[in-house]
Amino acid sequence: MDFVIGLIAFIIMLSVIVILHELGHFLVAKHFGVYCKEFSIGMGPCLYQKQGKETAFSIRAIPFGGYVMMAGEEDGSQSEEDSWLKDIPENRRLNGIEKWKQVCIMIAGIVMNILLAWIIYMGVALAQGYVVEEAKPVVYVVEEDSVAQKAGLEKDDHIIKVLSEDGNSIQPKTQYEILEFIQYHHDT
């Protein structure tokens, strides 16, 4: 049962990544005026399709990924004989716009994946609810008959300087710095 749940989670996660990737291509292509025939979630036979102003939005039977079909993509899926492609002017085709715009459209998918990773990272970081800081150089507890008690330290004292017998000293910012100093200067 765990395998099935893991597989379903993997399919959903992969689909979200691919859909957002394709959405990046789609949004930038539309911004630059490239004609997009279809934006599809999934692959295979069409289960549902809704026609927008010029783009058909569809849900397909195989839930892996998705795609955006732009006019003028040179991936072998289109030919000049396609009836829908004949009516599209050259300046509305992917291969008919400036090269820098083509690069922006292609990079947009990667940018969306990076943005998704950042959002997930920030969500996990924010879900933690706190930031771990190193302990301040403060005396939290003084044990009976300890060296600290004999030295006159009391609870909540702030340690501003540690001095060793050989003359070395530090002004610690954390308790870790005190521990490290003591390890190197046993006569402290």
C-alpha positions in Angstrom: 0.0 0.0 0.0 2.9 2.4 0.8 4.3 1.8 -2.7 1.0 2.8 -4.3 0.7 5.9 -2.2 4.3 6.8 -3.0 3.7 6.2 -6.8 0.6 8.4 -6.7 2.5 11.1 -4.9 5.4 10.9 -7.4 3.0 11.2 -10.3 1.3 14.2 -8.8 4.6 15.9 -7.9 6.0 15.2 -11.4 2.9 16.5 -13.0 3.0 19.8 -11.0 6.6 20.3 -12.0 5.9 19.7 -15.7 2.7 21.7 -15.7 4.4 24.8 -14.1 7.3 24.4 -16.5 5.0 24.4 -19.5 2.9 27.3 -17.9 6.1 29.3 -17.9 6.6 28.7 -21.7 2.9 29.5 -22.3 2.8 32.8 -20.4 5.9 34.2 -21.9 4.9 33.1 -25.4 1.5 34.8 -25.0 3.3 37.9 -23.7 5.3 38.0 -26.9 2.3 37.4 -29.1 3.1 33.8 -30.2 0.0 31.8 -31.2 -0.5 28.9 -28.8 -3.0 26.3 -30.2 -3.3 24.2 -27.0 -2.2 24.1 -23.4 -2.6 20.5 -22.1 -2.5 19.0 -18.7 -1.5 15.3 -19.2 -0.9 13.4 -22.4 -2.8 10.9 -24.5 -6.5 11.0 -25.5 -8.4 14.2 -24.6 -10.9 13.9 -21.7 -12.0 17.5 -21.5 -11.3 20.6 -23.6 -12.4 24.2 -23.2 -11.7 26.7 -25.9 -10.3 30.1 -24.8 -10.0 33.1 -27.0 -7.5 31.4 -29.2 -6.0 28.6 -27.1 -7.7 25.3 -26.3 -7.1 24.2 -22.7 -7.4 20.4 -22.3 -7.1 17.6 -19.7 -5.8 14.4 -21.1 -6.0 10.7 -20.0 -2.4 10.0 -19.0 -1.6 12.2 -15.9 2.1 12.6 -16.7 3.1 16.1 -17.4 1.6 18.3 -20.1 2.6 20.5 -23.0 2.0 23.8 -24.8 1.6 23.7 -28.6 3.0 26.9 -30.1 2.8 27.8 -33.7 6.2 27.5 -35.4 7.8 25.0 -33.0 10.5 23.2 -34.9 10.2 19.9 -33.0 8.8 17.8 -36.0 5.2 17.9 -34.7 4.1 20.5 -37.1 4.2 20.9 -40.9 3.0 23.6 -43.2 0.2 21.3 -44.3 -1.5 21.6 -40.9 -4.7 23.5 -41.5 -4.5 25.6 -38.4 -0.9 26.6 -39.1 -1.6 28.0 -42.5 -3.6 30.9 -41.1 -1.0 32.0 -38.6 1.1 35.0 -39.7 4.9 34.6 -39.5 5.2 37.2 -36.7 2.9 35.1 -34.5 5.1 32.0 -34.9 7.8 31.0 -32.5 10.3 30.6 -35.3 9.3 34.0 -36.7 10.1 36.2 -33.8 13.4 37.7 -32.7 15.9 35.2 -31.3 16.1 36.9 -27.8 12.3 36.4 -27.5 12.7 32.7 -28.4 15.3 32.4 -25.8 13.1 34.1 -23.2 10.2 31.7 -24.0 12.5 28.6 -23.7 14.1 29.8 -20.4 10.7 30.6 -18.9 10.1 26.9 -18.1 13.3 26.7 -16.2 12.6 29.9 -14.3 9.2 28.5 -13.3 11.0 25.3 -11.9 13.4 27.4 -10.0 10.6 29.6 -8.6 8.7 26.4 -7.6 11.8 25.1 -5.8 12.2 28.4 -4.0 8.5 28.5 -2.9 8.8 24.9 -1.6 12.0 25.7 0.2 10.5 28.9 1.8 7.4 27.0 2.7 9.4 24.3 4.5 11.5 26.9 6.2 8.5 28.9 7.3 6.7 25.7 8.6 9.6 25.3 11.1 8.2 28.3 12.9 11.5 29.3 14.6 15.1 30.0 13.9 17.7 28.3 15.9 20.3 30.6 17.3 23.5 29.7 19.2 23.2 30.1 22.9 24.3 33.4 24.3 27.2 33.6 26.8 24.9 33.6 29.8 25.1 31.5 33.0 21.9 29.5 33.0 22.6 27.3 36.0 25.2 27.3 38.9 25.7 24.0 40.5 26.4 23.7 44.3 30.2 23.5 45.1 31.1 24.0 41.4 34.0 26.1 40.1 31.4 28.6 38.8 29.9 29.1 42.2 33.4 29.5 43.8 34.2 32.1 41.1 31.2 34.0 42.2 29.0 33.5 39.1 25.3 33.6 39.5 22.3 32.6 37.4 21.7 35.0 34.4 25.2 36.6 34.6 26.4 37.6 31.2 30.0 36.5 30.4 31.7 39.4 28.7 35.3 38.2 28.9 37.1 34.9 29.5 40.8 35.2 30.5 43.3 32.3 30.8 46.3 32.3 33.1 48.7 32.7 30.2 47.1 36.1 29.3 45.0 35.0 26.4 41.4 36.3 26.4 38.2 36.4 24.4 35.0 38.4 24.4 32.5 35.6 23.5 29.4 36.1 21.5 28.2 32.5 22.0 28.6 29.7 24.5 30.4 27.7 21.8 33.2 30.2 21.8 33.6 29.8 25.5 33.7 26.0 25.2 36.3 26.2 22.4 38.5 28.6 24.3 38.4 26.4 27.4 39.4 23.4 25.3 42.5 25.2 24.1 43.3 26.8 27.4 42.9 24.3 30.2 44.2 26.8 32.7 41.2 29.1 32.3 
